[in-house]
Amino acid sequence: MAESTDSTSSAGTVIVTGGAGFIGTAIAGGLADAFSRVIAFDNLHPQIHSSRSRPDTLDPRVELFEADITDPAAWDRLLADVTPEVVVHLAAETGTGQSLEESTRHALVNVVGTTQMLDALNRHKKLPRRIVLTSSRAVYGEGAWVRSNSNGEVFYPGQRTLAQLERGEWDFAQAEPTAMRAGTVFPAPVSVYGATKLTQEDILRAWALSYGVEAAVLRLQNVYGPGQSLINPYTGIMSLFCRLAKEGASIPLYEDGEVRRDFIIIDDVARAVLAATLSAEVNPEAIDIGSGEVQTIATAASIIADYYGAPEPHVTGQFRNGDVRHAWADVTVAKKVLGWEPRVSLRDGIRALAEWIDAEQAAGR
């Protein structure tokens, strides 16, 4: 099936919360091709936007509405003369570790920001046809594991305790992890961030079903690539690895380096979001978006070190609270429902990221 990105092309308006961010700028051109008006609703937070100015990478056809999504007055100003056909809800606080220290901030933006948006749409009687939410693999927590000493018994180990991590017991004994797939693996977040993203999903579904609005939820794995903020210390492990290797440093690996992750480049994520926005139909359940590859942190770091001719990565034994041991997506539903599939391999994606970082640093940005 081909990607369904033109079946509902519209002359209407789309509002993109967080539209000046990493994913927002990546989808801006595609949305501007499909809609007559694209509005990026973004507060240009300094953790992402150091200059607090419109990003050069944001398509010039996109209108920037600078405001905070948690502010009801801002929504009133916007919706006074805007009737959205579709809302793409990207705005969120995303730092897993940061969410443990700034729980209120994450809950305010991710949960209250969502409810303020929905209340405003209802208050102004401007219900969109569809809302697309980018959620996260963090909603699964550690996910489902299979016991290796039984007849394939599936169990949910829950959060690794601080004592377990301090002992260096990284995996769950005599068990193997499974892929994350909505409808098969139930959510059990182990971070404040994951809990707020799951709450976003639940709130949106309940509201959308009540008002007959279509809701599309995409659970994204680890997104990386050109355009990602180079100043945000809480996200972007791949860009951090690139910067360390470029400086000739050995990349430090947490735990034992064998943490498994699903790194998906921004290009593939942008195509998935556009497909969910423009497809004729949406899935009632969440859709998992990943690269189709399972990699260890050590493998990704080694590819980066090799690219820059840096020393081999080294294992530190450190850990980060709120991190899960393994995470990767089963993208079968995405292929079937959206007609989408990942195209870029990890090695090619790392090359694209590294070349972009080199160019940014050469330009003094």
Secondary structure as the mmCIF struct_conf table of DSSP 4:
data_model
#
loop_
_struct_conf.conf_type_id
_struct_conf.id
_struct_conf.beg_label_comp_id
_struct_conf.beg_label_asym_id
_struct_conf.beg_label_seq_id
_struct_conf.end_label_comp_id
_struct_conf.end_label_asym_id
_struct_conf.end_label_seq_id
BEND BEND1 ASP A 6 ASP A 6
TURN_TY1_P TURN_TY1_P1 SER A 7 THR A 8
BEND BEND2 ALA A 11 GLY A 12
STRN STRN1 THR A 13 THR A 17
TURN_TY1_P TURN_TY1_P2 GLY A 18 ALA A 20
BEND BEND3 GLY A 21 GLY A 21
HELX_RH_AL_P HELX_RH_AL_P1 PHE A 22 ALA A 34
BEND BEND4 SER A 36 SER A 36
STRN STRN2 ARG A 37 ASP A 42
TURN_TY1_P TURN_TY1_P3 PRO A 46 ILE A 48
TURN_TY1_P TURN_TY1_P4 SER A 50 SER A 51
BEND BEND5 SER A 53 SER A 53
TURN_TY1_P TURN_TY1_P5 ASP A 56 THR A 57
BEND BEND6 LEU A 58 LEU A 58
TURN_TY1_P TURN_TY1_P6 PRO A 60 ARG A 61
STRN STRN3 VAL A 62 GLU A 66
TURN_TY1_P TURN_TY1_P7 ILE A 69 THR A 70
HELX_RH_AL_P HELX_RH_AL_P2 PRO A 72 LEU A 79
TURN_TY1_P TURN_TY1_P8 ALA A 80 ALA A 80
BEND BEND7 ASP A 81 ASP A 81
BEND BEND8 GLU A 85 GLU A 85
STRN STRN4 VAL A 86 HIS A 89
HELX_RH_AL_P HELX_RH_AL_P3 THR A 96 GLU A 101
HELX_RH_AL_P HELX_RH_AL_P4 SER A 103 ALA A 107
HELX_RH_PI_P HELX_RH_PI_P1 LEU A 108 VAL A 112
HELX_RH_AL_P HELX_RH_AL_P5 GLY A 113 ARG A 123
TURN_TY1_P TURN_TY1_P9 HIS A 124 LYS A 125
BEND BEND9 ARG A 129 ARG A 129
STRN STRN5 ARG A 130 SER A 136
HELX_RH_3T_P HELX_RH_3T_P1 ARG A 137 TYR A 140
TURN_TY1_P TURN_TY1_P10 GLY A 141 GLU A 142
STRN STRN6 TRP A 145 ARG A 147
TURN_TY1_P TURN_TY1_P11 SER A 148 ASN A 151
BEND BEND10 GLY A 152 GLY A 152
STRN STRN7 VAL A 154 PHE A 155
HELX_LH_PP_P HELX_LH_PP_P1 GLN A 159 THR A 161
HELX_RH_AL_P HELX_RH_AL_P6 LEU A 162 GLU A 166
TURN_TY1_P TURN_TY1_P12 ARG A 167 GLY A 168
BEND BEND11 ASP A 171 ASP A 171
HELX_LH_PP_P HELX_LH_PP_P2 PHE A 172 PHE A 172
TURN_TY1_P TURN_TY1_P13 ALA A 173 GLN A 174
STRN STRN8 ALA A 175 PRO A 177
STRN STRN9 MET A 180 MET A 180
TURN_TY1_P TURN_TY1_P14 ALA A 182 THR A 184
BEND BEND12 VAL A 185 VAL A 185
BEND BEND13 SER A 191 SER A 191
HELX_RH_AL_P HELX_RH_AL_P7 VAL A 192 TYR A 211
TURN_TY1_P TURN_TY1_P15 GLY A 212 GLY A 212
STRN STRN10 GLU A 214 LEU A 220
STRN STRN11 ASN A 222 TYR A 224
TURN_TY1_P TURN_TY1_P16 PRO A 226 GLY A 227
BEND BEND14 LEU A 230 ILE A 231
TURN_TY1_P TURN_TY1_P17 PRO A 233 TYR A 234
BEND BEND15 THR A 235 THR A 235
HELX_RH_AL_P HELX_RH_AL_P8 ILE A 237 LYS A 246
TURN_TY1_P TURN_TY1_P18 GLU A 247 GLY A 248
HELX_LH_PP_P HELX_LH_PP_P3 ALA A 249 ILE A 251
STRN STRN12 PRO A 252 LEU A 253
BEND BEND16 TYR A 254 TYR A 254
TURN_TY1_P TURN_TY1_P19 GLU A 255 ASP A 256
BEND BEND17 GLY A 257 GLY A 257
STRN STRN13 ARG A 260 ARG A 261
STRN STRN14 PHE A 263 ILE A 265
HELX_RH_AL_P HELX_RH_AL_P9 ILE A 266 LEU A 278
BEND BEND18 SER A 279 ALA A 280
BEND BEND19 PRO A 284 GLU A 285
STRN STRN15 ILE A 287 ILE A 289
BEND BEND20 GLY A 292 GLY A 292
STRN STRN16 GLN A 295 THR A 296
HELX_RH_AL_P HELX_RH_AL_P10 ILE A 297 TYR A 308
TURN_TY1_P TURN_TY1_P20 GLY A 309 GLY A 309
HELX_LH_PP_P HELX_LH_PP_P4 ALA A 310 PRO A 313
STRN STRN17 HIS A 314 VAL A 315
TURN_TY1_P TURN_TY1_P21 ASN A 321 GLY A 322
BEND BEND21 ARG A 325 ARG A 325
STRN STRN18 HIS A 326 HIS A 326
STRN STRN19 ALA A 329 ALA A 329
HELX_RH_AL_P HELX_RH_AL_P11 THR A 332 LEU A 338
HELX_RH_AL_P HELX_RH_AL_P12 LEU A 346 ALA A 362
TURN_TY1_P TURN_TY1_P22 ALA A 363 GLY A 364
#
